[in-house]
Amino acid sequence: MTHAFAEVLNGSRWLMEPNAMLALLTRTLATTAHEVEAARIAFAALPDRLVQPAMIGDVAVISATGPVVYKLSWFSMLFGCPSIELMQQQHRIALADPAVRTIVYRCDTPGGTVEMLPEFADEIFASRGKKQIIFVADTMIASAGYWLAAQGDVIYATRSSQLGSIGAYCEHEDISGMLDRLGVKITFIAHPAKKVEGNPYEPLTDEAKADYQAFVDEIGREFEAAVARGRGVSAERVLQWTQLGIPPRGKRAIELGLADKTGTFEGLIHQLQKPRGGARAIAGAGLVIEANVHASTELLDRMRASVPESEAEAAPDAKEPTVDPTKAAAAEQATAEAEATAAAAQRQADQDAIDVTLALTENP
């Protein structure tokens, strides 16, 4: 399957948490031709509606789950990768839509490619002030993902989330010793000689190493500058963050300044919707509060069924049914009480669904 993935992986520059990158490469090697073909077919059949961000009331939700890639493709379909291309379109739609008040990025990403990442990060930063832009670590925002998140207004972190991993690196694989044992010799004919610099068939020269170091330094410094700008901190502060090693978890990340508030995605959505009517049913955003609506509707139907029938309903064949005013008033009152009880049940059901997250929506 090397030929299939070469078109995506070769030449790409990745900013990804090292363990996640290893897992992606391992998964790539285990992928079958059948899986690749299925992903290609699925990509060709993608509906246009995917361009639209998920809407929760007046909140536009943009998903960033998985390794971030530049273009939406069969590769992103196969591995569930969010694409900068798609997120960028959804971001622009949300900004232009007068019905959208807040843009929320729901993130669980170890990082991704560098291609078009700085450009998209600049676009997010430039749109601050037009609408509130919030990133939620659900549950990881690392490397390239953090480059983007730092450009928003606020970053939420769950207690079990991880955030950071600021920096860049590359690696060189020298397989010349293995080729020697196999009796294989590779000869390059290139112009200029640097065209084959860093190839895996010979040891890395000092000059090539210096070139790669300069390349990585350039990306790393750009990353650090973008984080400093987005988070409103000094370059020295960001340099301290780069020395953290393993991305810190939620509360520690907030203490260090990598994030702003403790909270879950569900809790944040409830908080944003509360001033405008409480929790709402969400389509395509991962919540199941809508199920409570059905329970409340069934309760209302049962209570209405218990209301005494009027004489008109009891005797439908009567030419001029006589309605007892007392019974009619009682029926109306019972119906109103049933509706009020069902509404109270709805509010309680919604509250039960989010109680577990409300404690996390405030600053620690």
C-alpha positions in Angstrom: 0.0 0.0 0.0 3.1 2.3 0.0 2.1 3.8 -3.4 -1.3 4.7 -2.2 -0.1 6.6 0.9 2.9 8.2 -0.7 0.7 10.7 -2.5 -0.4 12.0 1.0 2.5 11.4 3.3 5.5 12.1 1.1 6.7 15.6 1.2 4.2 16.6 3.9 5.4 18.4 7.0 3.8 17.3 10.2 3.3 18.9 13.6 2.0 16.1 15.6 2.5 14.6 19.0 5.2 11.9 18.4 3.2 8.9 19.8 0.2 9.9 17.7 2.4 10.1 14.6 3.7 6.7 15.2 0.2 5.3 15.7 -0.9 6.9 12.4 2.1 5.4 10.5 1.5 2.0 12.1 -2.2 2.2 11.1 -1.2 3.2 7.6 1.0 0.2 7.1 -1.9 -2.1 8.3 -4.4 -0.7 5.9 -5.7 -2.9 3.1 -6.3 -2.1 -0.5 -10.0 -2.8 0.1 -10.1 -0.1 2.8 -8.4 2.4 0.6 -10.9 1.7 -2.2 -13.8 2.0 0.1 -12.5 5.4 1.4 -12.1 6.6 -2.2 -15.7 5.7 -3.0 -17.0 7.3 0.2 -15.1 10.5 -0.6 -16.6 10.6 -4.1 -20.1 10.3 -2.6 -19.7 13.0 0.1 -22.8 15.2 0.3 -22.4 19.0 -0.1 -24.1 19.6 3.2 -20.9 18.6 5.0 -19.6 22.1 4.2 -22.1 23.5 6.6 -21.1 23.7 10.3 -23.3 21.9 12.8 -25.8 24.3 14.4 -26.9 24.3 18.0 -29.3 27.3 18.3 -27.1 30.3 17.5 -23.8 28.3 18.0 -21.9 27.0 15.0 -19.9 23.9 15.9 -16.8 22.9 13.9 -15.3 19.5 14.5 -11.5 19.0 14.7 -11.2 15.4 15.7 -8.2 13.4 14.5 -4.9 14.3 12.8 -5.4 17.6 10.9 -4.7 17.4 7.1 -4.9 20.2 4.5 -7.4 18.8 2.0 -10.5 16.8 2.5 -9.7 13.5 0.7 -10.0 9.7 0.8 -7.1 9.7 3.2 -9.0 12.0 5.7 -12.1 9.8 5.2 -10.2 6.6 6.0 -8.6 7.9 9.2 -11.3 10.4 10.2 -9.0 13.4 9.8 -10.4 16.9 9.9 -9.2 19.0 7.0 -8.1 22.7 7.1 -9.9 23.1 3.8 -13.3 22.1 5.3 -12.8 23.8 8.6 -11.9 27.0 6.8 -15.1 26.9 4.7 -17.2 26.2 7.8 -15.5 29.1 9.7 -16.3 31.5 6.9 -19.9 30.4 6.6 -20.3 30.8 10.4 -18.8 34.3 10.3 -21.1 35.4 7.4 -24.3 33.9 9.0 -26.1 36.6 11.0 -27.9 33.9 12.9 -24.5 32.6 14.4 -23.5 34.3 17.6 -20.6 32.0 18.7 -18.2 29.6 16.9 -17.1 26.6 18.9 -14.3 24.2 17.8 -14.7 20.8 19.3 -11.2 19.4 19.3 -9.6 16.1 19.9 -6.4 16.3 17.8 -2.8 15.3 18.3 -1.7 17.8 15.6 -1.3 17.4 11.8 0.3 18.8 8.7 1.9 22.2 8.4 0.5 22.9 4.9 -1.9 25.9 5.1 -1.9 25.8 8.8 -0.3 29.2 9.4 -2.6 30.8 6.9 -5.7 29.3 8.5 -4.4 30.3 12.0 -4.0 33.9 10.8 -7.5 33.9 9.4 -9.0 32.7 12.8 -7.0 35.4 14.6 -8.1 38.1 12.2 -11.8 37.1 12.7 -11.6 37.7 16.5 -13.9 40.5 17.6 -16.4 39.7 14.9 -17.9 36.7 16.7 -16.8 34.9 19.8 -14.5 32.0 18.9 -14.0 29.2 21.4 -11.9 26.0 21.3 -12.7 23.1 23.6 -10.2 20.3 24.3 -12.4 17.2 24.0 -9.9 15.8 25.0 -6.6 16.8 23.2 -5.3 19.9 21.5 -1.7 19.3 20.7 0.9 20.6 18.2 -0.7 21.8 15.0 -4.1 21.7 16.8 -2.8 24.0 19.5 -1.4 26.4 16.8 -5.0 26.9 15.7 -6.6 26.9 19.1 -4.3 29.6 20.4 -5.8 32.0 17.8 -9.3 31.8 19.4 -10.8 34.0 22.1 -11.1 31.3 24.8 -9.8 27.7 25.3 -11.7 25.3 27.5 -10.1 22.3 28.9 -11.6 19.3 30.6 -9.9 18.0 33.7 -8.7 14.9 31.7 -7.6 16.8 28.6 -4.1 17.5 27.3 -2.9 20.7 25.7 0.3 22.1 24.2 3.2 20.2 22.6 4.5 23.4 21.1 7.5 22.8 18.7 8.6 21.1 15.6 10.9 18.2 14.7 11.9 15.9 11.9 13.7 12.6 11.7 16.1 11.0 9.3 16.2 7.2 8.9 19.6 5.8 7.8 19.2 2.3 6.4 22.6 2.2 4.8 23.8 -0.5 7.3 20.9 -2.8 6.4 21.6 -2.3 2.7 25.3 -3.1 3.2 24.3 -6.4 4.9 22.0 -7.2 2.0 24.7 -6.3 -0.6 22.6 -3.5 -2.0 24.3 -0.2 -3.2 22.3 2.8 -4.1 23.8 5.4 -6.5 22.2 8.8 -7.0 22.7 10.9 -10.1 21.4 14.3 -9.3 21.7 18.0 -10.1 22.3 19.7 -7.9 23.7 17.4 -5.2 21.4 18.8 -2.6 18.5 17.4 -4.6 19.0 14.0 -2.8 20.0 15.6 0.6 18.7 13.7 3.5 17.9 10.4 1.6 17.7 7.3 3.8 20.3 5.3 1.9 23.3 7.0 3.4 24.3 8.7 6.7 23.2 12.2 7.1 26.0 14.7 6.4 26.8 17.6 8.7 25.7 20.0 6.0 22.4 18.2 5.5 21.8 18.1 9.2 22.3 21.8 9.5 19.9 22.5 6.6 17.2 20.3 8.2 17.8 22.0 11.6 17.3 25.4 10.0 14.1 24.2 8.4 12.7 22.9 11.7 13.8 26.1 13.5 11.9 28.2 11.0 8.7 26.3 11.6 9.2 26.2 15.3 9.8 29.9 15.6 6.7 30.6 13.5 4.7 28.3 15.7 5.9 30.0 18.9 5.3 33.5 17.5 1.7 32.6 16.5 1.0 31.1 20.0 2.5 34.2 21.7 0.3 36.5 19.5 -2.9 34.4 20.0 -2.5 33.9 23.7 -1.3 37.4 24.4 1.9 36.3 26.2 5.6 37.0 25.8 7.9 34.9 23.7 9.8 33.9 26.8 6.5 32.5 28.3 6.0 30.4 25.2 9.6 29.1 25.3 8.8 27.9 28.8 5.8 26.0 27.4 8.0 24.3 24.8 10.0 22.7 27.6 7.0 20.9 29.2 7.5 17.7 27.3 4.3 15.7 27.8 1.3 18.0 27.2 -0.1 19.0 30.6 -3.6 18.0 31.6 -6.5 20.4 32.1 -6.1 22.2 35.4 -2.3 22.3 35.0 -2.7 23.7 31.5 -4.9 26.4 32.9 -2.4 27.2 35.7 0.3 27.6 33.1 -1.8 29.8 30.8 -2.2 27.3 27.9 -6.0 27.3 28.5 -8.5 29.6 30.1 -11.3 27.7 31.7 -12.3 24.2 32.9 -15.3 22.8 31.1 -16.7 20.1 28.8 -18.2 20.6 25.4 -21.7 19.7 26.7 -21.4 22.1 29.6 -20.2 24.9 27.4 -23.1 24.5 25.0 -25.5 24.6 27.9 -23.9 27.7 29.2 -24.1 29.4 25.8 -27.7 28.5 25.4 -28.9 29.1 28.9 -29.6 32.9 28.5 -31.6 32.1 25.3 -34.0 29.4 26.5 -32.0 26.6 28.2 -30.6 23.4 26.7 -31.8 22.5 23.2 -31.9 19.4 21.1 -28.7 19.1 19.1 -28.4 17.6 15.7 -25.0 16.2 14.7 -23.2 17.5 17.7 -23.0 14.5 20.0 -25.7 15.3 22.6 -28.7 13.2 23.4 -30.9 15.7 25.2 -33.5 15.3 22.4 -34.5 11.9 23.8 -35.9 13.7 26.9 -38.3 15.6 24.6 -40.0 12.3 23.6 -40.3 11.2 27.2 -42.0 14.5 28.1 -44.3 14.3 25.1 -45.4 10.8 26.1 -46.1 12.0 29.7 -48.2 14.9 28.3 -50.2 12.4 26.1 -50.8 10.2 29.1 -52.0 13.0 31.2 -54.3 14.4 28.5 -55.8 10.9 28.2 -56.8 11.1 31.8 -58.9 14.2 31.3 -62.7 13.5 31.4 -64.3 13.6 27.9 -66.9 16.2 27.2 -70.5 15.2 26.5 -69.9 16.0 22.8 -67.1 13.5 22.6 -69.1 10.9 24.6 -72.1 11.2 22.3 -70.8 12.0 18.8 -74.1 11.1 17.1 -76.2 13.7 19.0 -77.4 16.4 16.7 -77.1 19.2 19.3 -74.7 18.0 22.0 -75.0 19.8 25.3 -71.6 20.8 26.9 -71.5 21.1 30.6 -69.7 24.4 31.3 -68.3 23.1 34.5 -66.8 20.0 32.9 -65.4 22.0 30.0 -63.7 24.4 32.4 -62.3 21.4 34.3 -61.1 19.8 31.1 -59.3 23.0 30.1 -57.7 23.4 33.5 -56.6 19.7 33.5 -55.0 20.2 30.1 -53.2 23.3 31.2 -51.9 21.5 34.3 -50.8 18.6 32.1 -48.9 20.9 29.8 -47.3 22.7 32.8 -46.3 19.4 34.4 -44.8 18.1 31.1 -42.9 21.3 30.7 -41.5 21.0 34.2 -40.6 17.4 33.4 -38.8 18.5 30.3 -36.8 21.1 32.2 -35.9 18.5 34.8 -34.9 16.0 32.1 -32.7 18.6 30.5 -31.2 19.4 33.9 -30.5 15.8 34.7 -28.7 15.4 31.3 -26.3 18.2 32.0 -25.9 18.2 35.8 -22.7 16.1 35.5 -21.1 18.8 33.4 -22.3 22.0 35.1 -19.7 21.8 37.8 -17.0 22.1 35.2 -18.2 25.2 33.5 -16.7 27.7 36.0 -13.1 28.6 36.5 -11.2 26.3 38.9 
